[in-house]
C-alpha cells in the first residue's frame, strides 16, 4: 500500500493531482482509500476490485455500493422528474451540501459502456443506483474524470461494516487501510458528526429518507422551505439508516 499524508487545508491544485493519481489506480484495477468531506471512503472501478472492497469491509453481499457522481452525471443518467431535479439542485448546487440519491438510471447511457457486469451488479438494485454528489473537491474531480472517460467509480464508507463512518484516517481499521493500493490522509473530514453517519440518502421519486446523514437537519429545513415537504425526522434512538 502506498500511503500519502496530506495537510488538511483545502488546496485545490493538490487535490486535483491526488484525484488524478487515485483515478489512474482505480482505472487500472486498484482500490483506493479516499478522504471525502462526508467521511473516509473506499472506491474502485473493476469487478475484481469491487469484490475486494466487500472482502475488506466484511460487507454483506446484499448491500449495493454507491457510485461517485455529480450534477452532470445525475441529469444525464438518472430518469427523474423536474421536481426531483429541483430538489437535488437546491441541496447540492444552490446550498453546496453533499447528498446521496437513489433513483432509476439509464442502463444504456454511454457513461456505463466500460463498466464490468460484476461491478455494476454490485452497485445497482432493482433498476436503481445510489449516486453520491458534492462530497468535496477531490470527490468532484473524480466525478468529472469518471464522466469524461466513462469509468464509473463504485464503493462505500471506509469502515468494517456496522462500525460507523470514519472521519479520521487513523480511525479506519488497519486491515482496511493496508488492503488498499492507495490511501490518502487529509486529516479530519469536514462533516464529522456525532451520529457517525456520512451523507444523507434520499430516494427518488418518493423523497423517502433512507439514511439520516450528518447534515440532515440542515437539509430538512431547506426542503421544507423550498418545497413544503417535511422529511421524516431523524429517529431519536436506534438505527439512523435503513440501508
N, C-alpha and C positions, 0 to 999 in steps of 0.2 A: 504494500500500500504506500502511495505517495501522500504524505501529509503536508499541507500548506497552511500556515497560520497567517491570518491577515489582521490588521488593525481594524477596530470596529467602526471607525468613521466612514461615512458613505462616499467613497472615492469612485466616481462613475467610470473613469478610464480603467482602473484596476479591476472593477467588477466585470466590465466588458471583456477584458483579457481572460479573467478566470472563467467566465461563462463560455468563451470560445474554447478554452482548454477542456473544460468539462464536456462540452458538446462533442469535441473530437473523440474523447474517450468513450462516451456513450454510443456514438455512431459506429464505433469500431467494436462494440460488444462488451464494453466495460460498465461497471456500476459506480455511481458517484454519490458522495455524501455532500449535500448542498445546504448552505446557510440561507434559508428564506426568511422573510420578515415574520411569517406566522409560526415558524418552528424550523428545526433542522429536518431535512427530508432526504430520502434515498430514491434515486431515479436511474432509469436505464432505457434502452431502446429495443434491443433484440429479445427474442423469445427466451433464449437461454439466460440472458442477464436478468430478465424479469423473474424467472424461476429462482435465480439466486437471491433476489430480494425476498421472496416468500420464505426461503430457507433461512436467511439471516434474521428475519423478523419473527420467525415462527408464526407466520401469518396464516389464519385459517384459509383454506383453499376456496371457500365460498365467498370471500370478501374481495371484490374487484379493486384494482388500483385507481388512482386519479391520474389525470393527464395534464401536463403543463400547457397553458393556453393564454390567450389574450383576447382583446376585443375583436380583432380581425378574424381569428380562428372561430370565435363564438358566432359572429354574424355570418360567416361563410359556411360553417359546418353544421350548426345547430338549427333544427327546424322548430322554431317557436314563433309565438305571436309578436306583434309590435309592442304590445303592453309588456310582455316578458322582456323584450329588448330594452324597453324604457326602464324597467326595474334594474337590470344589470348595468345599464349605462349610468343610472343615478348613483349606484353604490360604488362602482369601480372607476368611472371616469369623472363624474361630477364631484364626488366626495373622496376619491382616491383611497378607497378601502379595499382590502383583499376580500375575495369571495370565491367559494366553490359552488358551481351549479351542476345539477344533474338534470339532463333532458335528452330528448330524442335527437339523434345525429344522422347525417347523411353518410351512409356507409360507402357510397360511390364517389365521395369527394376526392379530388386529386391529392389532398394532404395525406390521405391514408394509402396512397398507392404503393409505398415501400414497406408498410408495416407487416410484420410476420403474423401469421394467423394466431400463433400461440400467445404473442404479446397482446394482440387486440382482444383475444378471448378473455385474457386476464384483466382487461381494462374496460370492459363494457358489460352490460347486463340488460337483457330483455329490450334491446334496441336503444338503450340509453348509455350516456357517458358522463363521467364526473370530471369537469373541467375546472382546474384551479387558475384563477385570474388575479393579476395585480399583486403578487406576493414579493415585491421588492425589485430593485434594479437588476440584480443578477437573474432572477426568475424571468423578468420581462425580456431581457436579452436572449435568454434561452428560448422563450416562446417565439420571438422574432426569427431566430435561426431555424427553429422547428418548422415554422410555416414556409419560410423561404426555400428550404431544402426538402420539404415533405418527409420529415423524420420525426414522428411523434415520440414524445418522451413520457414514460409511464412510471409511477411509483407511489410512495406514500410517506407518512411521517417516519423519521429515523428513530425508531424505538422497537424494542421487543413488544409484540402485540399485547395490548392490555395494560401496558405500563405508563401510558400517558405521553403526550408530546414532550419533546426535549427542546429547551430553549438555550442551552449552553452546550458547547461541543463536548466538554468533559462529562456531561450527564448522559450522553449517548453511550449505550453499553459497549464495552471494549470489543466484544466479539463482533458487533455490527460494524464498528469503526474499522477494525482490522480486516474485515471481509470486503471492503470497498477498494476499488482501484485508484480512487482519488478522494481525499477528504479535505474540505475547505473549512477552516476555523475562522469565523468572523466575530467571535465573542458572543454576547447575549442577543438573542432575537429581539427585534423591535417590539413585537406584540406579546411579550411574555405575560402570562396571566395565571391567576390562582387556580383556574379550573384545569390546567394542563391540556388545553384544547387549542388546536390550530385554527384553521379558517372555519367560518360558518358555512354550512352546506344547505342550500335551498333547492328544492325540487321544482322543476318546471314541467307542466304549466300549473301545478296545484298550489305553488308557493308554500308548500309544507316545509317546515324546518326539520332537516334530518340530523343536523349537528349544531349545537349552540356554541359557536366559536368564541374566542376571547373578546371580539368586538361586537358581539351580538346585540347588546343593549343599544349601542350607538346606531347600529344598522336598523333595529326595530323602530327607533324614533324616526328615522328618515323615511322608512316605508309607510309608517302611519301618517307622517306629514305630507308626503308627496302623492300617496296612492290611497289613503284612507283605509288601509288594511292593517289589522292588528295581528302580527305574527305570534304564534304560540310562544308564551314566555318560557324562559329557562326553568327547568324543574328545580325546586328548592333543595332536593336531595336526590341521591341515587345517581343513575347514569345520565350524562349530558349528551349522549349520542345514541342514535337509533341505527347506525350503520357500522 
